């Protein structure tokens, strides 16, 4: 598995977790880290923004978000 495909899989895991657990502290912290807002309505636009920000995030910030949901 390449680094890019592993990261893509982890992005999917993070976004799926946030979508399913919108009210959890972990989900809100991921949104705060990536989108700048702790209380963000989760719709299709938010999902796309989160995917884009995670894809472009520094490795340390990305790992932090992944660790939050694991």
C-alpha positions as CSV (number, residue, x, y, z in Angstrom):
1,X,0.0,0.0,0.0
2,X,1.4,3.4,-1.0
3,X,1.6,6.3,1.4
4,X,-1.0,8.2,-0.8
5,X,-3.5,5.3,-0.7
6,X,-3.1,4.8,3.0
7,X,-3.7,8.6,3.6
8,X,-6.7,8.5,1.3
9,X,-8.1,5.6,3.3
10,X,-7.5,7.4,6.6
11,X,-9.2,10.5,5.2
12,X,-12.2,8.4,4.5
13,X,-12.1,6.9,8.0
14,X,-11.9,10.4,9.6
15,X,-14.7,11.9,7.5
16,X,-17.0,8.8,8.1
17,X,-16.4,9.0,11.8
18,X,-17.2,12.8,11.9
19,X,-20.3,12.2,9.8
20,X,-21.6,9.4,12.1
21,X,-20.5,11.0,15.3
22,X,-21.3,14.7,14.7
23,X,-21.8,15.5,18.4
24,X,-18.7,13.8,19.8
25,X,-15.8,15.8,21.1
26,X,-13.4,14.1,18.7
27,X,-15.5,15.1,15.7
28,X,-15.8,18.6,16.8
29,X,-12.1,18.8,17.5
30,X,-11.3,17.5,14.0
31,X,-13.7,20.2,12.6
32,X,-12.0,22.9,14.7
33,X,-8.5,21.8,13.5
34,X,-9.4,21.5,9.9
35,X,-12.2,24.0,9.3
36,X,-11.6,26.5,12.1
37,X,-15.0,26.0,13.8
38,X,-15.9,23.7,16.7
39,X,-19.7,23.8,15.9
40,X,-20.0,23.3,12.2
41,X,-23.1,21.9,10.4
42,X,-22.1,18.8,8.6
43,X,-23.5,18.8,5.0
44,X,-22.1,17.9,1.6
45,X,-20.2,21.1,1.4
46,X,-18.6,20.6,4.8
47,X,-17.7,17.1,3.9
48,X,-15.9,18.2,0.7
49,X,-14.1,21.0,2.6
50,X,-13.0,18.5,5.3
51,X,-11.7,16.0,2.7
52,X,-9.8,18.8,0.9
53,X,-8.3,20.2,4.1
54,X,-7.3,16.7,5.4
55,X,-5.7,16.0,2.0
56,X,-3.6,19.1,2.2
57,X,-2.8,19.0,5.9
58,X,0.7,18.8,7.3
59,X,1.5,15.2,8.4
60,X,1.5,16.1,12.1
61,X,-1.9,17.8,12.0
62,X,-3.3,14.9,9.9
63,X,-2.0,12.3,12.4
64,X,-3.5,14.3,15.3
65,X,-6.9,14.2,13.7
66,X,-6.6,10.5,12.9
67,X,-5.5,9.7,16.4
68,X,-8.5,11.6,17.8
69,X,-11.0,9.3,16.0
70,X,-9.1,6.0,16.7
